[in-house]
Amino acid sequence: MKKIVGSALAAVMMFALMATGVFAESNDAMVRIVHASPDAQAVDVYVDGNAVVEGAEFKAATDYMPVPAGEHKVEIFAAGTKDNAVISQTVTVEAGKAYTAAAANTLEMIELVVAEDSMQATEGKTKVRIGHLSPDAPTVDIGLIGGDALFSGATFKAFTDYKELDPNTYDLEIRTPDGTQVLDLSGTKLEANMVYSVYAINTADKLEVLVLQDSMVMPSEMPKTGMGGASESTTDYTTGIIASVVGLGVLAFAAYRKRTAH
Amino acid sequence: MKHLWVIAIFLLGSCSAGNNSLSTNETAKQELTQIATVTTSHMINKDKNLPKETSSDPVLTGIDPERIEIPLLEVDALIDGQGLNKKGQMEVPDNGKDVGWFELGVKPGARGNAVIAGHVDDYKGPAVFFYLKKLKAGDLVHVYNKAGEKVSFKVERVVAYEKDEAPIREIFGPSRDGRLNLITCTGLYDRKSNEHEKRLVVYTKRIDS
């Protein structure tokens, strides 16, 4: 899969930046795209007529991409073509929020499923939710093998709420509400300070999961990585004063030479 | 159970000028089906010893970073784990020779953006990341753990941001790739606020070693 860097989308962003003079993140939403249509071939994704992803295969997910807040036209084409969109939808995104837009369902019924993703991680905890994107899979629960359900009644195209857990390696399973195991997920490692979405994808007979990071604990500011010992400074008045004193001295000397020359 | 998904408006009739887009859409789907090949052969795994196979992703394992090496700059420095201070800033070593790994984030080599920050200068002169701005796309960065295991990264781009305008989520946030971003200060040193006006970020991505 190839992401187009420096695309027209970026140009739009730059323009938005220049127009407002405000930092990009405050006006942008973050959007990532997931190919979750099991029988669809590789696709190209266009936002507002500009290619943002090329050749994304089934199960591919992009990183979050900054997109200006507002309405956007999302079009998905078979890779390498730009004639007939299999999906053409408008999606509205809000500044400062993160979204996943998944091309879901079988090709015949292909549709864009959009979810808002958490941007809030908790230090020392892990957060997780389930996105059911397997078109023909039944309503399922996700829980500990031989234990309680953590998420109940997940249906196709639905996302559960996030659940905050202690970081650990969990023996999970996807099961029908009557307890029949659909998929063994033992050894699922959920790490501290992270937020995950676990997408159940593919058809029911080939069910599998795609685990994506939604967010993580982040600083609110950049680190202070210098003490100034080898850098020029802005408000170093002493240097300026020395420079002017030296400058005056040179002028005075020049004037003196000129006078004595006569 | 909350249904967060939204069905946005299908722009039927506006896909392409002059076409009946309903049939257009059907044609496209047919094309896509015809060229579709079976890419999903296995993935269901009944063996309980290999649960990771139920996931679509190869596992990218990170390491507990002990030492960083940047051959081009002749940098070879020890790495300290660092968290957040009360202001919510990433903390950094109090000396100019070591660098700090943001240990609340991911480990270098694992999926996500790992971050290592180092000083450009100390009170007296140049510090460990003084020449970081000389890095260019393609240059290499190596990180080692205590046991000497190495994960290597390739520089993708180098960007300087005003101190308060760096894209924090892009630098510290989630990613599908194993990324490592190096941070130091750059620009003029502001003697009033006692810090540099800009931050330099070297974006790197894991390469298979």
Interface residues (C-beta under 8 A of the other chain):
Chain A: F23 A24 E25 M30 P38 D39 A40 Q41 E57 F58 K59 A61 T62 D63 Y64 P66 K73 V74 E75 F77 A78 T81 D83 N84 A85 V86 S88 Q89 T90 V91 T92 L107 E108 I110 E111 L112 V113 V114 A115 E116 M119 E123 S152 G153 A154 T155 K157 A158 F159 T160 D161 L183 D184 L185 S186 G187 T188 N193 I201 N202 D205 K206 L207 E208 V209 L210 V211 L212 Q213 D214 S215 M216 V217 M218 P219 S220 E221 M222 P223 K224 T225 G226 M227 G228 G229 A230 S231 E232 S233 T234 T235 D236
Chain B: M1 K2 H3 L4 W5 V6 I7 A8 I9 F10 L11 S14 C15 S16 N19 S21 T24 N25 T27 A28 K29 E31 L32 T33 I35 A36 T37 T39 T40 M43 I44 N45 K46 K48 P51 K52 T54 S55 S56 D57 Q82 L84 K87 G88 Q89 M90 E91 V92 G96 G100 F102 L104 G105 V106 R111 G112 A117 G118 H119 V120 D121 D122 Y123 K124 G125 P126 A127 F129 F130 Y161 K163 D164 E165 A166 P167 I168 R169 E170 I171 F172 G173 P174 S175 R176 D177 I183 T184 C185 G187 L188 Y189 D190 R191 K192 N194 E195 H196 E197 R199
